[in-house]
Amino acid sequence: FPAALIASAPMAAGTYTWKMAYFGNANGSGHSEITVNTNSFTVAAATVADTTPHTLTVSTLADKSYSNSVTLNVSGVATDAGGLAAVTVNGEAVTVNAGGSFSTAVTLTPGVNSVTIIATDAAGNRSSITRTITFDATAPVLAITSPADNSTSATYSLTVSGTVSESSTVTVSVNGGSPQSAVTSGGTFTSPVVLVAGINTIDINATDQAGNSSSAKRTVTYTAAVSQLSLAVTTPPQDVTTGNSAMTVKGVVAGASGKVQVTISVNNRSSGVKVNADGSFSQKITFSKGQLYVIKVSAKDGAGNSGSVIRNVIYRPQVKHDDNNDD
């Protein structure tokens, strides 16, 4: 007849066989105790859920950083006592070395990039770190408003001013001295400088948040105790290369005594220039062929004070293409 035994399973893990005894007539000779073995069964070890977080450390640029490199290295270490299942960077699996270290590279695109590192352990627990990196490979556009290049000054101090196209740190140094930070506001900057008697070289550098930089130079001659006359050529503000066959040279004379005479020579061919009441002047110059043109602007006042500025202009004629030429 069917017989059922109900009992609690053993607490310890292992394989067991129970015995069951009953009284019955096994051979027709009368009732006696009969013992039989049950089928064997296994008690498995109790499973404890893995809720311990693993460690994930990442070495790369800080969050909200700027970079001018198209390739970003991402390195780190991920460890877990129960074992790691995978580490991904922006969804791509990376190789994890012994000890949990890993290293890979991400290609950045212009603008804001999101870099996400995810480590998953054998129990399915996940840890993630995200970095936002802005890729900017364009150098800032730096323009100097004052002073004009190759100008003269009758005072030992002046202010360097200009504009920069993006948020940047601007530094100014004189004659190879230590760079000094300029005061920036919006897209403009100013920096006072102190000159020495004679020729002064002023270096201006702008560095954006990604590390891209642009530089400019101005040469200013301080005529201490020699002359109060100041001559500046404002257009062109510095040596230039142009494809235009004509250019208007502009400038201003200040601090002169009496009548002022201004002459402009182009490759040693001189001509007089009209000087306005405010000291400004302008003269149109034409270029006949592609070459270097040395433009020298000279000024002299009634007291005999004088000054000169040189601009080097390289004229490169633009090549005209014949659209009707089938060759």
Disulfide bonds with the S-S distance in Angstrom:
none
